[in-house]
Amino acid sequence: MAKYSDDDIRNMKKITCQIAGQYLGIPPMAVSIGMRNDLLPIGFAVHNVDRHRDSWTYHIVAERLIAYNHGKVNQVQIEAIEKNLNTIISKFEEMKRDLLFLLSENEELEG
């Protein structure tokens, strides 16, 4: 099993599941299944379906792979999390306003 350095990974034009597995110390199948199920945030797994065959294509991003190997969350992931949290907070605030409006209308009808 080959061991790759961070610089080796950065300098590769294409990183396969085999290479990623060797770099992470896990089987290549674990890399592909992890990517398919969005459990391994090192790139993208694309499901290709046509009438003759069913296959997957993997695009592994060097910096994501390195960050994952070192237990770090990269800035792109942090920004995505912040954006999602802001969306959730905004929706809750909107729901709160709607609820307060409904409650105030209900009080007027009862009062």
C-alpha positions in Angstrom: 0.0 0.0 0.0 1.5 3.3 -1.1 1.6 6.2 1.3 1.2 9.7 -0.1 2.3 13.0 1.4 0.1 16.1 1.4 2.3 17.5 -1.4 1.9 14.3 -3.4 -1.8 14.7 -3.2 -1.7 18.4 -4.1 0.4 17.7 -7.2 -1.9 15.0 -8.6 -4.0 15.8 -11.7 -6.6 13.2 -10.7 -7.1 11.5 -7.3 -8.8 8.1 -7.6 -10.7 6.3 -4.8 -7.7 3.9 -4.7 -5.2 6.8 -4.0 -7.6 8.5 -1.5 -8.0 5.2 0.3 -4.2 4.6 0.5 -3.7 8.2 1.7 -6.4 7.9 4.4 -5.5 4.3 5.3 -8.9 2.9 4.4 -10.2 0.6 1.6 -11.0 2.2 -1.8 -14.5 0.8 -1.5 -15.0 2.7 1.8 -14.0 5.9 0.0 -16.5 5.3 -2.8 -19.4 4.3 -0.5 -18.6 7.2 1.9 -18.7 9.7 -1.0 -21.9 8.2 -2.5 -23.7 8.5 0.9 -22.3 12.1 1.6 -20.4 10.7 4.6 -16.9 11.5 3.3 -16.7 15.2 2.5 -13.6 15.0 0.2 -15.3 15.7 -3.2 -18.3 14.7 -5.3 -19.8 11.4 -6.3 -22.0 11.6 -9.4 -24.5 8.9 -10.2 -24.5 8.2 -14.0 -27.6 6.3 -15.2 -28.3 5.5 -18.8 -30.3 2.7 -20.4 -27.3 0.4 -20.7 -25.5 0.8 -17.4 -25.4 2.3 -14.0 -22.1 3.8 -12.7 -20.6 6.4 -10.5 -18.0 9.1 -11.2 -15.8 10.5 -8.4 -14.2 13.9 -8.3 -11.9 14.1 -5.2 -10.7 17.6 -4.3 -7.1 17.6 -3.0 -7.5 20.3 -0.4 -10.7 18.7 1.0 -9.0 15.3 1.2 -6.0 16.8 3.0 -8.2 18.8 5.4 -10.3 15.6 6.1 -7.1 13.6 6.8 -5.9 16.2 9.3 -9.3 16.5 11.0 -10.0 20.0 9.8 -13.1 21.5 8.3 -12.3 23.7 5.4 -13.5 27.3 5.0 -16.0 26.3 2.2 -17.7 23.9 4.6 -17.8 26.5 7.4 -19.4 29.1 5.1 -22.0 26.6 3.9 -22.9 25.7 7.5 -23.2 29.4 8.4 -25.4 30.1 5.4 -27.6 27.2 6.3 -27.9 28.3 9.9 -28.8 31.8 8.8 -31.5 30.4 6.6 -32.9 28.4 9.5 -32.8 31.4 11.8 -34.6 33.5 9.2 -37.3 30.9 8.7 -37.9 30.6 12.5 -38.1 34.4 12.8 -40.7 34.4 10.0 -42.7 31.7 11.7 -42.5 33.5 15.0 -43.9 36.7 13.4 -46.7 34.7 11.8 -47.5 33.0 15.1 -47.6 36.4 16.9 -49.8 37.8 14.3 -52.2 34.9 14.5 -52.3 35.1 18.3 -53.0 38.8 18.2 -55.9 38.3 15.8 -57.2 35.5 18.0 -57.1 37.8 21.0 -59.0 40.5 19.2 -61.8 38.0 18.2 -62.1 36.8 21.8 -61.8 40.2 23.4 
